[in-house]
């Protein structure tokens, strides 16, 4: 009888261990689910580089092909997204010289995270900071005014936008009416001016600072400026 009780106890313990192992396996399987190219269309990436530049990467669905757009103030590159092992290689010039390597992961709720981003190829630039956001997290900037919080004084103190997001004003005062032409990027997550000097990216936060709502690069000014709502 005693031996039978011991056998039953051991059997019960084995069943518990097997159950825990199965749960752990399920959890791992859920968090390593394959990410498809179409899953990225709800996201965009802001990139600050060591050469004092700013880049925006956003994704669009064009006739069932997922395209990645890479924007600088005076530059744009486009690539069809092909995912391999939850990674995407963006060959910016199509010759292997400058390749952006994106690594993604997701959680049990399907939210996608940027796990890694680096340059490879013969021409590389160090990435100081890169953050990925959902499109619906981008702050509304139509009719809004932003004030510079970080950046050298050569950057205008204020940027103000028209309601339709087609005009802006940059000034040392808030009263200037928008009159300079611009256009929205990536379903309103950023903008460029029509002269190829400016790239702005609207973010819910930056480097943990939730007050920062706009990143701005003027190609004629050193560094990247950060703005908050005025």
Backbone as CSV, one residue per row, in Angstrom:
resi,resn,N_x,N_y,N_z,CA_x,CA_y,CA_z,C_x,C_y,C_z
1,UNK,0.830,-1.219,0.000,0.000,0.000,0.000,0.852,1.251,0.000
2,UNK,1.943,1.161,0.849,2.839,2.330,0.927,3.504,2.586,-0.416
3,UNK,3.914,1.494,-1.085,4.543,1.646,-2.391,3.577,2.254,-3.407
4,UNK,2.318,1.833,-3.312,1.302,2.358,-4.225,1.128,3.855,-4.027
5,UNK,1.117,4.295,-2.764,0.980,5.726,-2.482,2.153,6.505,-3.054
6,UNK,3.356,5.955,-2.904,4.545,6.625,-3.428,4.489,6.743,-4.945
7,UNK,4.012,5.661,-5.583,3.888,5.679,-7.051,2.896,6.752,-7.501
8,UNK,1.778,6.838,-6.764,0.768,7.841,-7.100,1.313,9.252,-6.935
9,UNK,2.093,9.475,-5.872,2.691,10.805,-5.638,3.654,11.170,-6.773
10,UNK,4.486,10.199,-7.161,5.453,10.448,-8.226,4.740,10.734,-9.550
11,UNK,3.675,9.963,-9.803,2.896,10.176,-11.029,2.285,11.577,-11.056
12,UNK,1.733,12.005,-9.921,1.128,13.329,-9.829,2.164,14.424,-10.077
13,UNK,3.361,14.239,-9.498,4.428,15.223,-9.692,4.850,15.303,-11.152
14,UNK,4.929,14.150,-11.818,5.305,14.131,-13.228,4.272,14.845,-14.092
15,UNK,2.995,14.636,-13.760,1.927,15.302,-14.509,2.011,16.812,-14.361
16,UNK,2.316,17.281,-13.134,2.459,18.718,-12.896,3.614,19.279,-13.703
17,UNK,4.752,18.590,-13.700,5.927,19.048,-14.443,5.658,19.095,-15.941
18,UNK,4.970,18.073,-16.443,4.631,18.046,-17.865,3.695,19.187,-18.229
19,UNK,2.749,19.488,-17.336,1.811,20.578,-17.567,2.524,21.918,-17.618
20,UNK,3.461,22.114,-16.681,4.234,23.359,-16.661,5.080,23.502,-17.918
21,UNK,5.665,22.408,-18.353,6.481,22.441,-19.565,5.643,22.791,-20.785
22,UNK,4.424,22.254,-20.843,3.528,22.542,-21.963,3.135,24.000,-21.974
23,UNK,2.844,24.552,-20.779,2.477,25.973,-20.679,3.625,26.856,-21.126
24,UNK,4.853,26.483,-20.695,6.025,27.271,-21.072,6.224,27.249,-22.579
25,UNK,6.028,26.067,-23.186,6.179,25.929,-24.626,5.168,26.794,-25.353
26,UNK,3.902,26.772,-24.867,2.866,27.591,-25.488,3.232,29.061,-25.428
27,UNK,3.788,29.484,-24.281,4.155,30.886,-24.116,5.242,31.281,-25.100
28,UNK,6.242,30.408,-25.258,7.325,30.687,-26.192,6.803,30.749,-27.614
29,UNK,5.929,29.790,-27.953,5.371,29.768,-29.293,4.613,31.053,-29.586
30,UNK,3.858,31.562,-28.606,3.079,32.777,-28.812,3.962,33.990,-29.032
31,UNK,5.095,34.073,-28.332,5.925,35.271,-28.410,6.914,35.224,-29.572
32,UNK,6.997,34.093,-30.260,7.888,34.010,-31.406,7.100,33.784,-32.697
33,UNK,5.879,34.224,-32.702,5.043,34.074,-33.890,5.649,34.813,-35.075
34,UNK,5.513,34.256,-36.237,6.063,34.864,-37.441,5.420,36.230,-37.706
35,UNK,6.256,37.203,-38.015,5.787,38.539,-38.382,5.810,38.650,-39.896
36,UNK,4.677,39.020,-40.461,4.567,39.167,-41.905,4.740,40.633,-42.293
37,UNK,5.087,40.855,-43.550,5.326,42.217,-44.032,4.107,43.115,-43.798
38,UNK,2.916,42.552,-44.003,1.695,43.336,-43.852,1.473,43.803,-42.417
39,UNK,2.079,43.114,-41.454,1.926,43.498,-40.049,2.608,44.834,-39.738
40,UNK,3.502,45.273,-40.600,4.282,46.481,-40.326,3.591,47.771,-40.752
41,UNK,2.495,47.685,-41.490,1.892,48.900,-42.036,1.321,49.815,-40.955
42,UNK,1.117,49.316,-39.766,0.603,50.132,-38.667,1.716,50.822,-37.881
43,UNK,2.965,50.715,-38.354,4.103,51.204,-37.577,4.986,52.147,-38.394
44,UNK,5.773,52.941,-37.674,6.808,53.767,-38.309,7.995,53.861,-37.361
45,UNK,9.168,54.177,-37.922,10.415,54.190,-37.151,11.106,55.537,-37.314
46,UNK,11.465,56.155,-36.192,12.280,57.372,-36.189,13.714,56.986,-35.867
47,UNK,14.659,57.508,-36.658,16.067,57.130,-36.522,16.930,58.388,-36.397
48,UNK,17.694,58.460,-35.322,18.685,59.535,-35.156,20.070,58.924,-35.352
49,UNK,20.847,59.507,-36.272,22.138,58.935,-36.628,23.290,59.769,-36.057
50,UNK,24.461,59.145,-36.009,25.631,59.808,-35.430,26.170,60.928,-36.305
51,UNK,25.737,61.007,-37.551,26.181,62.084,-38.438,25.244,63.295,-38.356
52,UNK,24.546,63.437,-37.218,23.644,64.576,-36.963,22.456,64.612,-37.922
53,UNK,22.002,63.452,-38.352,20.883,63.398,-39.285,19.710,62.636,-38.691
54,UNK,18.561,62.797,-39.332,17.307,62.181,-38.896,16.697,61.459,-40.080
55,UNK,16.131,60.289,-39.827,15.483,59.513,-40.875,14.139,58.991,-40.391
56,UNK,13.217,58.868,-41.329,11.898,58.287,-41.061,11.706,57.085,-41.958
57,UNK,11.315,55.954,-41.370,10.947,54.768,-42.142,9.491,54.449,-41.840
58,UNK,8.695,54.360,-42.880,7.281,54.006,-42.695,6.876,53.016,-43.774
59,UNK,5.789,52.296,-43.525,5.391,51.178,-44.367,3.990,51.405,-44.931
60,UNK,3.805,51.028,-46.196,2.505,51.196,-46.843,2.154,49.934,-47.633
61,UNK,0.856,49.737,-47.815,0.360,48.633,-48.636,-0.040,49.207,-49.988
62,UNK,0.682,48.801,-51.027,0.426,49.296,-52.377,0.117,48.121,-53.289
63,UNK,-1.170,47.951,-53.567,-1.626,46.845,-54.428,-1.112,45.500,-53.913
64,UNK,-1.284,45.305,-52.588,-0.912,44.071,-51.901,0.597,43.842,-51.827
65,UNK,1.388,44.855,-52.176,2.824,44.811,-51.944,3.142,45.783,-50.807
66,UNK,3.880,45.320,-49.804,4.234,46.181,-48.681,5.535,46.898,-49.026
67,UNK,5.478,48.218,-49.015,6.630,49.043,-49.350,7.148,49.749,-48.107
68,UNK,8.468,49.829,-48.002,9.120,50.608,-46.948,9.652,51.894,-47.567
69,UNK,9.326,53.031,-46.941,9.812,54.338,-47.382,10.851,54.832,-46.382
70,UNK,11.966,55.290,-46.899,13.075,55.815,-46.090,13.255,57.278,-46.489
71,UNK,12.949,58.182,-45.559,12.944,59.605,-45.879,13.976,60.385,-45.088
72,UNK,14.675,61.293,-45.787,15.511,62.341,-45.228,14.985,63.652,-45.804
73,UNK,15.494,64.813,-45.369,14.954,66.068,-45.906,14.963,66.146,-47.426
74,UNK,16.042,65.691,-48.051,16.168,65.810,-49.499,16.379,64.464,-50.175
75,UNK,15.878,63.409,-49.560,16.135,62.070,-50.087,14.969,61.154,-49.765
76,UNK,14.713,60.213,-50.670,13.729,59.155,-50.436,14.189,57.876,-51.120
77,UNK,14.080,56.793,-50.396,14.338,55.474,-50.955,13.136,54.587,-50.661
78,UNK,12.820,53.677,-51.592,11.655,52.795,-51.454,12.090,51.360,-51.729
79,UNK,11.584,50.439,-50.913,11.907,49.024,-51.107,10.689,48.175,-50.790
80,UNK,10.523,47.089,-51.528,9.504,46.090,-51.194,9.978,45.309,-49.970
81,UNK,9.093,45.130,-49.013,9.462,44.462,-47.763,9.367,42.946,-47.920
82,UNK,10.474,42.273,-47.638,10.519,40.818,-47.579,11.024,40.422,-46.205
83,UNK,10.198,39.697,-45.467,10.560,39.292,-44.112,11.165,37.894,-44.129
84,UNK,12.316,37.740,-43.461,12.961,36.441,-43.306,13.371,36.309,-41.843
85,UNK,12.744,35.369,-41.148,13.069,35.193,-39.738,12.804,36.434,-38.921
86,UNK,11.701,37.120,-39.203,11.311,38.361,-38.506,12.340,39.475,-38.680
87,UNK,13.087,39.410,-39.783,14.049,40.459,-40.110,13.768,41.008,-41.505
88,UNK,14.142,42.272,-41.710,13.970,42.929,-43.002,15.253,43.679,-43.326
89,UNK,15.818,43.412,-44.492,17.021,44.093,-44.956,16.633,45.124,-46.003
90,UNK,16.944,46.393,-45.735,16.612,47.502,-46.629,17.915,47.974,-47.274
91,UNK,18.139,47.542,-48.514,19.323,47.955,-49.268,19.028,49.317,-49.892
92,UNK,19.542,50.368,-49.272,19.112,51.727,-49.603,19.436,52.125,-51.040
93,UNK,20.569,51.675,-51.539,20.971,52.059,-52.890,20.967,50.900,-53.875
94,UNK,20.546,49.724,-53.407,20.441,48.575,-54.291,21.762,47.981,-54.719
95,UNK,22.853,48.337,-54.010,24.166,47.829,-54.409,24.946,47.217,-53.239
96,UNK,24.300,47.077,-52.082,24.937,46.473,-50.935,25.835,47.394,-50.140
97,UNK,25.942,48.666,-50.543,26.820,49.589,-49.830,26.251,49.992,-48.477
98,UNK,24.961,50.356,-48.455,24.307,50.780,-47.212,23.034,49.966,-47.030
99,UNK,23.073,49.059,-46.074,21.936,48.174,-45.830,21.471,48.347,-44.391
100,UNK,20.196,48.676,-44.211,19.605,48.753,-42.883,19.038,47.386,-42.524
101,UNK,19.443,46.859,-41.376,18.968,45.563,-40.919,18.003,45.758,-39.751
102,UNK,16.719,45.469,-39.992,15.686,45.568,-38.966,15.432,44.187,-38.374
103,UNK,15.330,44.116,-37.047,14.941,42.878,-36.362,13.719,43.175,-35.502
104,UNK,12.655,42.382,-35.679,11.393,42.617,-34.991,11.021,41.428,-34.107
105,UNK,10.157,41.682,-33.128,9.539,40.622,-32.337,8.121,41.058,-32.016
106,UNK,7.307,40.116,-31.500,5.954,40.473,-31.092,5.620,39.804,-29.764
107,UNK,4.584,40.339,-29.112,4.156,39.754,-27.840,2.896,38.924,-28.048
108,UNK,2.337,38.436,-26.968,1.161,37.559,-27.057,-0.066,38.284,-27.589
109,UNK,-0.040,39.628,-27.574,-1.177,40.406,-28.073,-0.970,40.848,-29.519
110,UNK,0.155,40.474,-30.115,0.417,40.833,-31.503,1.112,42.160,-31.689
111,UNK,1.453,42.848,-30.594,2.166,44.122,-30.712,3.600,43.865,-31.147
112,UNK,4.059,44.617,-32.136,5.385,44.420,-32.702,6.369,45.411,-32.088
113,UNK,7.567,44.922,-31.801,8.638,45.756,-31.252,9.842,45.712,-32.173
114,UNK,10.603,46.810,-32.155,11.865,46.855,-32.881,12.957,46.348,-31.942
115,UNK,13.474,45.158,-32.221,14.489,44.551,-31.360,15.890,45.046,-31.671
116,UNK,16.118,45.386,-32.927,17.454,45.832,-33.313,17.430,46.525,-34.650
117,UNK,18.368,47.470,-34.824,18.512,48.170,-36.098,19.975,48.561,-36.243
118,UNK,20.571,48.163,-37.357,21.968,48.502,-37.594,22.232,48.622,-39.086
119,UNK,23.332,49.300,-39.401,23.793,49.394,-40.772,24.802,48.284,-41.040
120,UNK,24.759,47.752,-42.236,25.791,46.844,-42.695,26.132,47.219,-44.134
121,UNK,27.167,46.611,-44.661,27.615,46.954,-46.002,28.949,47.666,-45.942
122,UNK,29.348,48.228,-47.065,30.652,48.898,-47.139,30.608,50.317,-46.599
123,UNK,29.419,50.924,-46.573,29.255,52.273,-46.031,28.279,52.203,-44.866
124,UNK,28.760,52.477,-43.664,27.900,52.371,-42.490,27.927,53.650,-41.683
125,UNK,26.832,53.905,-40.970,26.707,55.058,-40.081,26.171,54.555,-38.748
126,UNK,26.745,55.035,-37.662,26.266,54.623,-36.345,24.882,55.198,-36.074
127,UNK,24.012,54.371,-35.524,22.673,54.808,-35.139,22.681,55.138,-33.653
128,UNK,22.364,56.386,-33.315,22.348,56.809,-31.919,21.092,56.349,-31.199
129,UNK,19.955,56.446,-31.899,18.686,56.039,-31.289,17.682,55.729,-32.382
130,UNK,16.909,54.673,-32.173,15.839,54.306,-33.106,14.668,53.784,-32.304
131,UNK,13.493,54.323,-32.581,12.294,53.903,-31.860,11.149,53.699,-32.850
132,UNK,10.380,52.637,-32.607,9.240,52.331,-33.468,7.941,52.627,-32.721
133,UNK,7.003,53.224,-33.437,5.726,53.606,-32.851,4.582,53.135,-33.748
134,UNK,3.403,53.028,-33.155,2.209,52.781,-33.944,1.734,54.092,-34.572
135,UNK,1.205,53.987,-35.771,0.714,55.184,-36.459,-0.324,55.936,-35.628
136,UNK,-1.216,55.185,-34.974,-2.282,55.845,-34.223,-1.792,56.499,-32.941
137,UNK,-0.498,56.322,-32.615,0.082,56.997,-31.461,0.695,58.345,-31.828
138,UNK,0.847,58.610,-33.118,1.443,59.871,-33.551,0.529,61.032,-33.170
139,UNK,1.068,62.085,-32.545,0.223,63.223,-32.153,-0.328,63.976,-33.361
140,UNK,-1.529,64.486,-33.214,-2.121,65.307,-34.269,-1.389,66.637,-34.332
141,UNK,-0.981,67.053,-35.520,-0.224,68.303,-35.656,-0.924,69.352,-36.504
142,UNK,-2.076,69.000,-37.068,-2.835,69.984,-37.834,-3.340,71.111,-36.944
143,UNK,-2.984,72.347,-37.274,-3.412,73.509,-36.498,-2.650,73.697,-35.197
144,UNK,-1.579,72.933,-34.992,-0.846,72.972,-33.728,0.421,73.817,-33.837
145,UNK,0.890,74.266,-32.661,2.155,74.989,-32.544,3.083,74.217,-31.618
146,UNK,4.346,74.115,-32.023,5.346,73.387,-31.249,6.485,74.331,-30.864
147,UNK,7.041,74.131,-29.670,8.118,74.964,-29.158,9.380,74.116,-28.954
148,UNK,10.511,74.666,-29.335,11.767,73.918,-29.227,12.169,73.711,-27.773
149,UNK,12.486,72.458,-27.416,12.963,72.134,-26.075,14.434,71.728,-26.093
150,UNK,14.848,71.054,-27.173,16.229,70.605,-27.325,16.701,70.981,-28.718
151,UNK,17.923,71.533,-28.809,18.475,71.895,-30.108,19.114,73.265,-30.061
152,UNK,20.032,73.530,-30.975,20.749,74.804,-30.979,19.829,75.936,-31.432
153,UNK,20.239,77.172,-31.114,19.371,78.337,-31.338,19.143,78.621,-32.816
154,UNK,19.958,78.049,-33.687,19.727,78.246,-35.122,18.401,77.636,-35.569
155,UNK,17.905,76.674,-34.812,16.565,76.152,-35.087,15.527,77.149,-34.568
156,UNK,14.519,77.449,-35.378,13.485,78.381,-34.952,12.815,77.885,-33.670
157,UNK,12.444,78.835,-32.840,11.833,78.511,-31.546,10.474,77.852,-31.719
158,UNK,9.702,78.323,-32.686,8.330,77.839,-32.857,8.084,77.323,-34.269
159,UNK,7.287,76.270,-34.357,6.755,75.794,-35.629,5.241,75.687,-35.478
160,UNK,4.562,76.264,-36.440,3.092,76.267,-36.423,2.579,75.722,-37.748
161,UNK,1.535,74.880,-37.700,1.021,74.219,-38.894,-0.440,74.580,-39.140
162,UNK,-0.814,74.591,-40.414,-2.214,74.816,-40.772,-3.031,73.568,-40.468
163,UNK,-4.338,73.741,-40.396,-5.223,72.620,-40.085,-5.117,71.501,-41.121
164,UNK,-4.936,71.878,-42.404,-4.876,70.866,-43.458,-3.472,70.283,-43.647
165,UNK,-2.510,70.742,-42.836,-1.146,70.208,-42.823,-0.407,70.449,-44.140
166,UNK,-0.774,71.506,-44.834,-0.112,71.847,-46.094,0.753,73.094,-45.985
167,UNK,0.659,73.794,-44.849,1.431,75.022,-44.653,2.032,75.019,-43.249
168,UNK,3.159,75.723,-43.105,3.759,75.886,-41.783,4.429,77.250,-41.687
169,UNK,4.685,77.664,-40.453,5.451,78.879,-40.176,6.512,78.537,-39.159
170,UNK,7.739,79.008,-39.390,8.801,78.859,-38.391,9.241,80.256,-37.976
171,UNK,9.259,80.504,-36.662,9.429,81.866,-36.190,9.937,81.890,-34.755
172,UNK,10.268,83.104,-34.298,10.638,83.313,-32.893,9.424,83.700,-32.057
173,UNK,8.269,83.836,-32.717,7.023,84.166,-32.010,5.943,83.182,-32.450
174,UNK,4.854,83.119,-31.710,3.788,82.155,-32.010,2.697,82.715,-32.906
175,UNK,2.779,84.005,-33.226,1.662,84.660,-33.917,1.727,84.548,-35.433
176,UNK,2.842,84.089,-35.980,2.966,83.999,-37.431,1.983,82.989,-38.006
177,UNK,1.289,83.393,-39.064,0.331,82.524,-39.734,1.089,81.613,-40.708
178,UNK,0.800,80.310,-40.733,1.486,79.407,-41.660,1.348,79.849,-43.116
179,UNK,2.473,79.899,-43.822,2.448,80.336,-45.219,3.451,79.573,-46.084
180,UNK,4.352,78.808,-45.459,5.329,78.023,-46.208,4.755,76.642,-46.508
181,UNK,5.015,76.120,-47.708,4.394,74.873,-48.136,5.126,73.645,-47.586
182,UNK,4.316,72.644,-47.226,4.858,71.363,-46.771,3.883,70.262,-47.159
183,UNK,4.289,69.024,-46.935,3.388,67.901,-47.208,3.630,66.801,-46.182
184,UNK,2.549,66.064,-45.894,2.586,65.027,-44.858,3.230,63.750,-45.388
185,UNK,3.817,62.994,-44.473,4.458,61.720,-44.797,3.802,60.583,-44.009
186,UNK,3.706,59.434,-44.640,3.321,58.218,-43.924,2.038,58.322,-43.138
187,UNK,0.967,58.779,-43.766,-0.314,58.898,-43.070,-0.193,59.819,-41.859
188,UNK,0.503,60.961,-42.095,0.577,62.069,-41.124,1.499,61.818,-39.932
189,UNK,2.482,60.942,-40.089,3.442,60.751,-38.999,4.652,61.671,-39.141
190,UNK,4.751,62.382,-40.258,5.864,63.303,-40.466,5.545,64.301,-41.551
191,UNK,6.526,65.176,-41.854,6.337,66.148,-42.933,7.687,66.522,-43.536
192,UNK,7.630,67.045,-44.756,8.767,67.672,-45.413,8.321,69.024,-45.963
193,UNK,9.265,69.952,-46.039,8.964,71.194,-46.729,9.194,70.985,-48.227
194,UNK,8.677,71.887,-49.032,8.743,71.715,-50.484,10.108,72.045,-51.072
195,UNK,11.040,72.531,-50.247,12.364,72.893,-50.736,13.428,71.849,-50.411
196,UNK,13.024,70.760,-49.756,13.974,69.700,-49.448,14.959,70.050,-48.354
197,UNK,14.557,70.936,-47.425,15.431,71.327,-46.317,15.053,70.675,-44.989
198,UNK,13.763,70.360,-44.816,13.266,69.931,-43.517,12.669,68.524,-43.554
199,UNK,12.891,67.805,-42.462,12.171,66.564,-42.187,11.704,66.623,-40.743
200,UNK,10.409,66.492,-40.541,9.841,66.442,-39.198,9.177,65.095,-38.959
201,UNK,9.326,64.574,-37.757,8.670,63.315,-37.368,7.910,63.552,-36.077
202,UNK,6.644,63.166,-36.046,5.805,63.357,-34.864,5.770,62.067,-34.061
203,UNK,6.087,62.181,-32.786,6.263,61.000,-31.932,5.489,61.177,-30.626
204,UNK,5.044,60.077,-30.019,4.379,60.179,-28.711,5.364,60.444,-27.582
205,UNK,6.654,60.118,-27.816,7.716,60.350,-26.833,9.041,60.119,-27.545
206,UNK,10.135,60.490,-26.865,11.460,60.264,-27.451,12.471,60.088,-26.335
207,UNK,13.168,58.977,-26.364,14.168,58.648,-25.349,13.569,58.706,-23.940
208,UNK,12.312,58.281,-23.829,11.635,58.234,-22.542,10.979,59.535,-22.117
209,UNK,11.143,60.594,-22.886,10.553,61.899,-22.556,9.213,62.035,-23.274
210,UNK,8.124,61.971,-22.533,6.789,62.040,-23.125,6.381,63.456,-23.514
211,UNK,7.190,64.464,-23.159,6.897,65.835,-23.565,7.295,66.098,-25.013
212,UNK,8.245,65.320,-25.520,8.712,65.519,-26.883,7.675,64.963,-27.855
213,UNK,7.242,65.823,-28.804,6.196,65.429,-29.749,6.624,65.588,-31.208
214,UNK,7.709,66.326,-31.451,8.193,66.483,-32.828,9.711,66.488,-32.846
215,UNK,10.282,65.693,-33.762,11.715,65.727,-34.053,11.893,66.462,-35.372
216,UNK,12.929,67.279,-35.460,13.100,68.101,-36.663,14.557,68.114,-37.093
217,UNK,14.761,67.909,-38.379,16.077,68.051,-38.971,16.029,69.069,-40.100
218,UNK,16.862,70.100,-39.985,17.126,71.026,-41.079,18.500,70.656,-41.617
219,UNK,18.571,70.311,-42.882,19.831,69.796,-43.428,20.940,70.844,-43.415
220,UNK,20.575,72.105,-43.218,21.565,73.178,-43.206,22.016,73.555,-41.796
221,UNK,21.491,72.854,-40.788,21.804,73.166,-39.392,22.316,71.904,-38.707
222,UNK,23.293,72.066,-37.854,23.879,70.930,-37.134,22.898,70.365,-36.097
223,UNK,22.831,69.054,-36.031,22.049,68.396,-35.003,20.592,68.207,-35.341
224,UNK,19.883,67.575,-34.405,18.451,67.321,-34.520,17.761,68.047,-33.366
225,UNK,16.700,68.794,-33.664,15.962,69.520,-32.636,14.757,68.714,-32.173
226,UNK,14.380,68.940,-30.920,13.221,68.274,-30.337,12.233,69.336,-29.854
227,UNK,10.942,69.126,-30.167,9.910,70.105,-29.840,8.806,69.465,-29.009
228,UNK,8.165,70.277,-28.212,6.989,69.852,-27.461,5.806,70.724,-27.849
229,UNK,4.605,70.317,-27.441,3.427,71.130,-27.715,3.552,72.465,-26.986
230,UNK,3.143,73.529,-27.673,3.200,74.850,-27.044,1.915,75.106,-26.254
